[in-house]
Amino acid sequence: MSLDASRTEPRPERLTAHEARQRLEHARSTRMTQLQALGESGQVDDQLMSAQQAAIGRVLKEIDEAFARVEAGTYGTCTGCGKPVPGERLEILPYTRYCVACQRRAAT
């Protein structure tokens, strides 16, 4: 399948629970690898490294919360407005809680 063909094929708006779990497992695995690499770098007192570890820890917490939403049947529903989060956004950020508009409001 060419890249152009994938753009024209309709995508389902909602991910299945299995697809969501796969994406979340991949995101978790990636963050765990990053965390391990930071730990193996040997720079224990580095402020930047501590900030990176904290940020990865926050993302891992968000991933765990997303797994809970999958189990509860609410995954893919914006916790701000209750509307479906677009599939494209979930592809990029599978653990997101918000649609783009609500994320903007939450960040301000």
N, C-alpha and C positions, 0 to 999 in steps of 0.2 A: 504494500500500500504506500503510495507516495504521500508526502506531506500535504500537498494540495488536496488530495482526496479526503484526508482527515478533517480538513477545515470545512468541507462542504457537507460531510455526514452529520446528521442531527445527533446531538448528545443528549442523553437523558438528563433532566434537570436535577434529579436526586441520585445520589450514590446509594448502592445497596449497602447493607450493614457489613457485608463481607469486604466490599471495596473500601469502605471507610476504615475498617480495621487494618487492612493491608497498608493503606496510606499512612495511617497513624503509627503502625509498627515500623515502617520505613523512616518516618520522621523521628521516632524514638531512637531507633538504631543509629541514625546519623548523629543525633545529639549526644548519645552515649559515647560514640567514637570520638567526637570532638572533646568531650569531657576527659576521656582517657588520654588523649593526646596532650591536653593541657597539663594533666597530672604527671605525665612522663617527661615533660620539658625540663624539670628540675628547678625552675624558678619559683620558689615557694612564696617569697615576699613581694612579688610583683603586683602592684596595684591594678594594672590593666588586666592581668591574668585573673585576679580575684573578681573583677567586674565581669569578665567573660564567663567565669564559672557561675556567678550569680545569675547572669542572663540565661545561660543554658539551663540552669536549675528551674528558673521561672517557666521556660518553654516546656520542660519535662512535666512540670505541674499542669500546665495547660493541656498537654497531650493526655495525661491521666484523666483530667476532667472531660476531655472529648470522648475518651473511651467510655466514661460513665454516661455521657449523653447518648452514645450509640446503644448502650444497654437499656437506657430508659426510653429509647425511641424518639428522642428529641434532637438527635444529631442533624445538622444542616438547617436548623431553625434558629433564626437570629434571637438571641436572648434579650435584645433591646426592643425590637418591634414585633417579634413573633412571625415575621414573614420568612419565606425560604431564603437561605443564603445561596447566591448563584453558584452553580456547579464549577464554573471557572475559578471562582474565589477559593472554593474548597480544594481544587486541584493544586493551587499555589500554596495555600495555607490550610492544610487539612484540620488543624486544631482550632481554627477561629471560632469565636462565639458570636461574632457580629457580621452583619452585612456592611458594606463600605460606608453607607450614610451613618449608621449607628456607631461604627468604629470611629469615625471622625468626631462625632459628638462625645464619645467616651474619652477621646484623647484631649479634648479641650477643657 
